[in-house]
């Protein structure tokens, strides 16, 4: 490590150094206490790559142990091939002083990574993804056949390094739904048939009571009603945090002791995004239930059918760019007899129509790695209103309270004409949040993709 004044410089090339024995040796020589804030982040990333490499090797070691157990027990007549996982888990549990349950789960994960999704294992070994993202890929493709699982992973892996686990899970789920709608529907129906309520005690002595594998449309409706009851209590003067109010309301409803106010009525509480051809039954494209993620086409049609005769329902429509999938226009139909009403001054606050457009365009908070739904965020002026920034949709984006506060904490945000957001942290690192595609972008040729990427980079 090179000394430079009171601080030290990182070894040359550390930021791009691939993981392995060489990187391990370099990391062992670094004294983090004499690094600048910028270089500490570079060190953190390098160590994360090395950790991913070791976790990939660890998974391969577990599979190797299982293969040796298979080979060594082949001559034992009382051992069947189906016994190998149990015997291998016992070997691993004894060696690492783990429980057999933990060893079995980790061995199954390792098998899935090394043998079923080798491209994901290779990406983990190179440090392109971490173990948490590898687990998302394993779980997200478990319901589809191995050849299709490998195709889906190959398609999403180039994007995975820049995505959080939540973003990766969302995109992966949509790809799986679109790749094999029939299999996705069968898997959904099978899972719903296994619905149950689970209970237990936590380590701190509290308990949990949860419904699992519920029909997603009913779960969304139930959650909205619970939220409406909690909001009513809040409006009536309950000053406790919303999470506490929701939890107590949940228990009171189940025990039959609820005596609080009636729920606050809020029209259009279930927001569904789908295309017209799917609604008409001409296609089975994945839809999206706001706050819950992608859903199968049949669920989208059921939700729409339930509300087709509901005069309280507001239907929103969006027109998107056929190449990028970006939002071009967003509007709403109104219930019979409802007028537009008096709009607020657009020079100070967004109008309802502007707010609806920004929420439809952004989908989630535009902060780095944030997945808070846009309808729960604040609309922030990109160029501050106090500095002359107009209240127009191009100068507004969705930011949750925490990400909005980043601007006060020294973070800066820069935007390009494609609505990509590039954040710069106080330590000097940049993080880009790409614009959200509302509909699936058209598959571009290599030349078209190169041109579009070049224009984005220069914008």
KAJO-V505836 format. One record per residue. N is the residue number from 1. RES is the residue in three letters. OMEGA is omega in radians with two decimals (NA if undefined). BURIAL is b if it has 24 or more other C-alpha atoms within 12 Angstrom, else e. D_FIRST is the distance of its C-alpha to the first C-alpha in Angstrom with 1 decimal. Layout:
BEGIN
n={N;N}
res={RES;RES}
omega={OMEGA;OMEGA}
burial={BURIAL;BURIAL}
d_first={D_FIRST;D_FIRST}
END
This chain:
BEGIN
n={1;2;3;4;5;6;7;8;9;10;11;12;13;14;15;16;17;18;19;20;21;22;23;24;25;26;27;28;29;30;31;32;33;34;35;36;37;38;39;40;41;42;43;44;45;46;47;48;49;50;51;52;53;54;55;56;57;58;59;60;61;62;63;64;65;66;67;68;69;70;71;72;73;74;75;76;77;78;79;80;81;82;83;84;85;86;87;88;89;90;91;92;93;94;95;96;97;98;99;100;101;102;103;104;105;106;107;108;109;110;111;112;113;114;115;116;117;118;119;120;121;122;123;124;125;126;127;128;129;130;131;132;133;134;135;136;137;138;139;140;141;142;143;144;145;146;147;148;149;150;151;152;153;154;155;156;157;158;159;160;161;162;163;164;165;166;167;168;169;170;171;172;173;174;175;176;177;178;179;180;181;182;183;184;185;186;187;188;189;190;191;192;193;194;195;196;197;198;199;200;201;202;203;204;205;206;207;208;209;210;211;212;213;214;215;216;217;218;219;220;221;222;223;224;225;226;227;228;229;230;231;232;233;234;235;236;237;238;239;240;241;242;243;244;245;246;247;248;249;250;251;252;253;254;255;256;257;258;259;260;261;262;263;264;265;266;267;268;269;270;271;272;273;274;275;276;277;278;279;280;281;282;283;284;285;286;287;288;289;290;291;292;293;294;295;296;297;298;299;300;301;302;303;304;305;306;307;308;309;310;311;312;313;314;315;316;317;318;319;320;321;322;323;324;325;326;327;328;329;330;331;332;333;334;335;336;337;338;339;340;341;342;343;344;345;346;347;348;349;350;351;352;353;354;355;356;357;358;359;360;361;362;363;364;365;366;367;368;369;370;371;372;373;374;375;376;377;378;379;380;381;382;383;384;385;386;387;388;389;390;391;392;393;394;395;396;397;398;399;400;401;402;403;404;405;406;407;408;409;410;411;412;413;414;415;416;417;418;419;420;421;422;423;424;425;426;427;428;429;430;431;432;433;434;435;436;437;438;439;440;441;442;443;444;445;446;447;448;449;450;451;452;453;454;455;456;457;458;459}
res={UNK;UNK;UNK;UNK;UNK;UNK;UNK;UNK;UNK;UNK;UNK;UNK;UNK;UNK;UNK;UNK;UNK;UNK;UNK;UNK;UNK;UNK;UNK;UNK;UNK;UNK;UNK;UNK;UNK;UNK;UNK;UNK;UNK;UNK;UNK;UNK;UNK;UNK;UNK;UNK;UNK;UNK;UNK;UNK;UNK;UNK;UNK;UNK;UNK;UNK;UNK;UNK;UNK;UNK;UNK;UNK;UNK;UNK;UNK;UNK;UNK;UNK;UNK;UNK;UNK;UNK;UNK;UNK;UNK;UNK;UNK;UNK;UNK;UNK;UNK;UNK;UNK;UNK;UNK;UNK;UNK;UNK;UNK;UNK;UNK;UNK;UNK;UNK;UNK;UNK;UNK;UNK;UNK;UNK;UNK;UNK;UNK;UNK;UNK;UNK;UNK;UNK;UNK;UNK;UNK;UNK;UNK;UNK;UNK;UNK;UNK;UNK;UNK;UNK;UNK;UNK;UNK;UNK;UNK;UNK;UNK;UNK;UNK;UNK;UNK;UNK;UNK;UNK;UNK;UNK;UNK;UNK;UNK;UNK;UNK;UNK;UNK;UNK;UNK;UNK;UNK;UNK;UNK;UNK;UNK;UNK;UNK;UNK;UNK;UNK;UNK;UNK;UNK;UNK;UNK;UNK;UNK;UNK;UNK;UNK;UNK;UNK;UNK;UNK;UNK;UNK;UNK;UNK;UNK;UNK;UNK;UNK;UNK;UNK;UNK;UNK;UNK;UNK;UNK;UNK;UNK;UNK;UNK;UNK;UNK;UNK;UNK;UNK;UNK;UNK;UNK;UNK;UNK;UNK;UNK;UNK;UNK;UNK;UNK;UNK;UNK;UNK;UNK;UNK;UNK;UNK;UNK;UNK;UNK;UNK;UNK;UNK;UNK;UNK;UNK;UNK;UNK;UNK;UNK;UNK;UNK;UNK;UNK;UNK;UNK;UNK;UNK;UNK;UNK;UNK;UNK;UNK;UNK;UNK;UNK;UNK;UNK;UNK;UNK;UNK;UNK;UNK;UNK;UNK;UNK;UNK;UNK;UNK;UNK;UNK;UNK;UNK;UNK;UNK;UNK;UNK;UNK;UNK;UNK;UNK;UNK;UNK;UNK;UNK;UNK;UNK;UNK;UNK;UNK;UNK;UNK;UNK;UNK;UNK;UNK;UNK;UNK;UNK;UNK;UNK;UNK;UNK;UNK;UNK;UNK;UNK;UNK;UNK;UNK;UNK;UNK;UNK;UNK;UNK;UNK;UNK;UNK;UNK;UNK;UNK;UNK;UNK;UNK;UNK;UNK;UNK;UNK;UNK;UNK;UNK;UNK;UNK;UNK;UNK;UNK;UNK;UNK;UNK;UNK;UNK;UNK;UNK;UNK;UNK;UNK;UNK;UNK;UNK;UNK;UNK;UNK;UNK;UNK;UNK;UNK;UNK;UNK;UNK;UNK;UNK;UNK;UNK;UNK;UNK;UNK;UNK;UNK;UNK;UNK;UNK;UNK;UNK;UNK;UNK;UNK;UNK;UNK;UNK;UNK;UNK;UNK;UNK;UNK;UNK;UNK;UNK;UNK;UNK;UNK;UNK;UNK;UNK;UNK;UNK;UNK;UNK;UNK;UNK;UNK;UNK;UNK;UNK;UNK;UNK;UNK;UNK;UNK;UNK;UNK;UNK;UNK;UNK;UNK;UNK;UNK;UNK;UNK;UNK;UNK;UNK;UNK;UNK;UNK;UNK;UNK;UNK;UNK;UNK;UNK;UNK;UNK;UNK;UNK;UNK;UNK;UNK;UNK;UNK;UNK;UNK;UNK;UNK;UNK;UNK;UNK;UNK;UNK;UNK;UNK;UNK;UNK;UNK;UNK;UNK;UNK;UNK;UNK;UNK;UNK;UNK;UNK;UNK;UNK;UNK;UNK;UNK;UNK;UNK;UNK;UNK;UNK;UNK;UNK;UNK;UNK;UNK;UNK;UNK;UNK}
omega={-3.05;3.10;-3.14;-3.07;3.14;3.13;3.11;3.10;3.10;3.04;-3.08;3.08;-3.08;-3.08;-3.11;-3.04;3.13;-3.12;-3.13;-3.12;-3.13;3.13;3.12;-3.14;3.14;-3.13;-3.14;-3.09;-3.03;3.04;-3.05;-3.07;-3.12;-3.13;3.03;3.11;3.13;-3.07;3.09;3.11;3.07;3.10;3.14;3.13;3.13;-3.14;3.08;3.09;-3.13;3.11;3.11;3.09;-3.12;3.12;3.06;3.10;3.12;3.09;3.11;3.09;-3.13;3.11;3.12;3.08;-3.14;3.12;3.09;3.07;3.11;-3.11;-3.07;-3.11;-3.07;-3.08;-3.13;-3.00;-3.09;-3.13;3.10;3.11;-3.14;3.12;-3.03;3.13;-3.14;-3.14;3.14;3.11;3.11;3.11;-3.11;-3.13;3.14;-3.09;-3.04;-3.06;3.04;2.95;3.12;3.12;3.13;-3.13;3.13;-3.13;-3.12;3.11;3.10;3.10;-3.13;3.09;-3.12;-3.10;-3.03;-3.00;-3.09;-3.11;-3.07;3.12;3.09;3.09;3.13;3.12;3.07;-3.09;3.12;3.13;3.12;3.06;3.07;-3.06;-3.14;3.11;3.08;3.11;3.08;3.13;3.12;-3.08;-3.05;-3.13;-3.06;-3.04;-3.09;-3.13;-3.05;3.14;3.14;3.11;3.13;3.11;-3.12;3.13;3.12;-3.13;-3.01;-3.09;3.13;3.14;-2.96;-3.11;-3.08;-3.08;2.96;3.11;3.12;3.11;3.14;-3.14;3.14;-3.10;-3.14;3.14;3.13;3.12;-3.14;3.13;-3.10;-3.08;-3.11;-3.09;-3.11;3.12;3.12;3.12;3.11;3.14;3.12;-3.13;3.11;-3.12;3.13;3.13;3.12;-3.12;-3.07;3.00;-3.13;-3.13;3.10;-3.14;3.06;-3.10;-3.11;3.10;3.06;-3.13;3.05;-3.14;-2.99;3.00;-3.08;3.08;-3.13;3.00;-2.93;3.13;3.11;3.09;3.12;3.13;3.13;3.13;3.12;3.12;3.10;3.13;3.13;3.09;3.13;3.10;3.11;3.11;3.12;-3.13;3.14;3.05;3.10;-3.05;3.11;3.06;-3.10;-3.13;3.11;3.13;3.14;-3.12;-3.13;3.08;3.11;-3.13;-3.12;3.10;-3.11;-3.14;3.11;-3.09;-3.08;3.13;-3.08;-3.12;3.09;-3.10;3.04;-3.11;3.11;-3.07;3.07;-3.02;3.10;-3.11;-3.09;3.08;3.12;3.11;-3.04;-3.10;3.09;3.10;-3.11;-3.13;3.14;3.13;3.14;3.13;3.11;3.06;3.13;3.06;-3.02;3.13;-3.08;3.08;-3.07;3.07;-3.13;-3.05;-3.09;3.10;3.12;-3.14;3.11;-3.14;-3.13;-3.12;3.13;-3.05;-3.05;-3.13;-3.13;-3.09;3.10;-3.06;3.01;3.12;3.09;3.09;-3.12;3.03;-3.02;3.06;-3.07;-3.13;-3.04;-3.07;-3.11;-3.11;3.07;-3.12;3.14;3.13;3.14;2.90;-3.10;3.07;-3.12;3.07;-3.10;3.10;-3.09;3.12;-3.13;-3.09;3.09;-3.11;-3.10;3.13;-3.12;-3.10;3.11;3.01;3.08;-3.14;3.10;3.14;3.13;3.14;-3.10;3.12;3.12;-3.11;-3.01;3.12;3.13;3.04;-3.11;3.07;-3.10;3.08;-3.03;-3.12;3.10;-3.13;-3.04;-3.10;3.09;-3.07;2.98;3.00;-3.05;3.02;3.10;2.94;-3.01;3.11;-3.14;3.14;3.08;-3.14;-3.10;3.07;3.09;-3.03;3.14;3.14;-3.14;2.92;-3.07;3.05;3.04;-3.10;-3.10;-3.12;3.05;-3.14;3.12;-3.12;3.09;-3.12;3.07;3.09;3.06;-3.13;3.11;-3.04;3.04;-3.08;3.12;-3.09;2.95;3.13;3.10;-3.14;3.04;-3.08;3.09;3.12;3.00;3.14;-3.12;-3.12;-3.07;3.05;-3.09;3.05;-3.12;3.04;-3.13;3.02;-3.07;3.14;3.06;3.10;-3.07;3.02;3.11;3.14;3.13;3.14;3.13;-3.14;-3.12;3.12;3.14;3.12;3.12;-3.06;-3.09;-3.09;NA}
burial={e;e;e;e;e;e;e;e;b;b;b;e;e;b;b;e;b;b;b;b;e;e;b;b;e;b;b;e;e;b;e;e;e;e;b;e;e;b;b;b;e;b;b;e;b;b;b;b;b;b;b;b;b;b;b;b;b;b;b;b;e;b;b;e;b;b;b;e;b;b;e;e;e;e;e;e;e;e;e;e;e;e;e;b;b;b;b;b;b;b;b;b;b;e;e;e;e;e;e;e;e;e;b;b;b;b;b;b;b;b;b;b;b;b;b;b;b;b;b;b;b;b;b;b;b;b;b;b;b;b;b;b;b;b;b;b;b;b;b;b;b;b;b;b;e;e;e;b;b;b;b;b;b;b;e;b;b;e;e;b;b;e;b;b;b;b;b;b;b;b;b;b;b;b;b;b;b;b;b;b;b;e;e;b;b;e;b;b;e;e;e;e;e;e;e;e;e;e;e;e;e;e;e;e;e;e;e;e;e;e;e;e;e;e;b;b;b;e;e;b;e;e;b;b;b;b;b;b;b;b;b;b;b;b;e;e;e;e;e;e;e;e;e;e;b;b;b;b;b;b;e;e;e;e;e;e;e;e;e;b;e;e;e;e;e;e;e;e;b;b;b;b;b;b;b;b;e;b;b;e;e;e;e;b;b;b;b;b;b;b;b;b;b;b;b;b;b;b;b;b;b;e;b;b;e;e;e;e;e;e;e;e;b;b;b;b;b;b;b;b;e;e;e;b;e;b;b;b;e;b;e;e;e;e;e;e;e;e;e;e;e;e;e;e;e;e;e;e;b;b;e;e;b;b;b;b;b;b;b;b;b;b;b;b;b;b;b;b;b;b;b;b;b;b;b;e;b;b;b;b;b;b;e;e;e;e;e;e;e;e;b;b;b;b;b;b;b;b;b;b;e;e;b;b;e;e;b;e;e;e;b;b;b;b;b;e;e;b;b;b;b;b;b;b;b;e;e;e;e;e;b;b;b;b;b;b;b;b;b;b;e;e;e;e;e;e;e;e;e;e;e;e;e;e;e;e;e;e;e}
d_first={0.0;3.8;6.5;9.6;12.7;12.9;10.3;6.6;6.2;5.7;5.4;8.7;11.7;10.7;13.8;16.1;14.9;18.0;18.2;18.9;17.6;14.7;13.4;14.3;12.1;8.9;10.1;10.7;7.2;6.4;8.1;10.4;12.1;10.0;10.0;12.9;15.8;15.5;11.9;13.2;16.0;13.9;12.2;15.8;17.2;14.9;15.8;19.4;19.4;18.4;21.0;23.6;23.0;23.6;26.7;28.1;27.8;29.4;32.2;32.8;32.9;35.6;37.6;37.3;38.7;41.5;42.3;42.4;44.7;46.8;47.1;47.8;50.4;52.2;54.8;55.7;58.8;58.5;55.1;55.3;52.5;52.6;51.7;48.4;46.3;47.9;47.2;43.6;43.0;44.5;42.2;39.1;40.4;41.1;37.7;35.7;38.3;38.9;42.2;44.1;44.1;40.4;40.0;42.6;41.1;37.6;39.2;41.2;38.2;36.3;39.4;39.8;36.2;36.0;39.6;41.1;38.2;36.0;34.5;33.3;31.8;30.0;28.6;27.4;25.7;23.9;22.8;25.2;27.1;26.6;29.1;31.1;31.8;32.7;35.2;36.6;37.3;38.9;41.1;42.0;43.3;45.0;48.4;48.5;49.1;46.1;46.6;46.7;43.8;41.6;42.9;42.1;38.5;38.0;39.2;37.1;33.8;32.6;33.1;31.7;27.9;29.0;31.6;31.6;33.6;36.6;36.6;36.1;38.9;41.2;40.7;41.0;44.2;45.7;44.9;46.6;49.6;50.0;49.5;52.2;54.3;56.9;54.5;52.8;56.2;57.1;53.9;54.5;58.1;57.1;54.6;57.1;59.6;57.3;57.0;57.0;56.3;53.8;53.6;51.8;50.2;46.7;44.8;45.6;49.3;49.8;51.2;50.7;53.4;52.4;54.2;52.6;53.3;55.5;57.0;54.4;57.1;58.8;55.5;54.7;58.2;58.0;54.7;56.1;59.2;57.1;55.1;58.4;59.8;56.7;56.8;60.5;59.8;57.2;59.6;62.3;60.2;57.9;54.8;52.7;49.6;50.6;49.0;51.2;54.3;53.7;53.2;56.3;58.3;57.3;58.6;61.7;62.6;62.3;64.2;66.9;66.4;65.1;67.1;64.8;65.5;66.0;63.0;62.3;63.4;60.9;62.0;59.7;57.4;56.6;54.8;54.9;53.3;54.9;56.5;60.2;60.7;59.3;61.6;64.5;63.8;63.1;59.5;57.3;54.0;51.8;52.4;50.4;51.6;49.8;47.5;48.0;46.7;48.3;51.7;54.0;56.7;59.6;58.2;57.9;61.5;62.7;61.1;62.5;66.0;66.1;65.7;67.8;70.8;69.0;70.0;67.3;64.5;62.7;61.6;58.5;58.0;55.1;55.0;51.8;50.3;51.2;48.1;45.3;47.2;46.5;49.2;51.6;54.4;55.1;58.5;60.7;64.2;66.1;68.6;72.2;73.4;69.9;69.2;66.0;66.5;65.4;61.8;59.5;58.7;56.0;54.8;53.5;52.9;52.7;56.1;56.6;56.5;53.2;51.7;53.1;51.6;48.0;48.2;49.4;46.8;43.7;44.8;41.9;39.7;37.5;34.5;31.3;32.1;35.3;38.5;41.0;44.3;45.1;48.4;46.7;44.5;45.1;45.6;43.2;43.7;40.8;41.8;43.0;46.7;46.6;44.9;47.6;46.4;49.5;50.4;50.4;48.9;46.4;45.0;45.0;42.8;42.7;40.2;40.4;40.3;36.7;35.4;37.7;36.0;32.6;33.9;34.6;31.1;29.3;29.3;31.0;32.9;33.9;36.7;38.0;41.6;41.0;40.3;36.6;34.7;31.1;29.5;26.5;24.9;24.1;20.3;21.0;21.3;24.6;26.9;30.1;33.3;35.7;39.4;41.6;44.1;47.4;49.0;47.4;46.2;47.8;45.9;44.6;44.6;41.2;42.2;43.3;40.1;38.0;40.2;40.0;36.2;35.9;38.3;36.4;33.1;34.8;36.8}
END
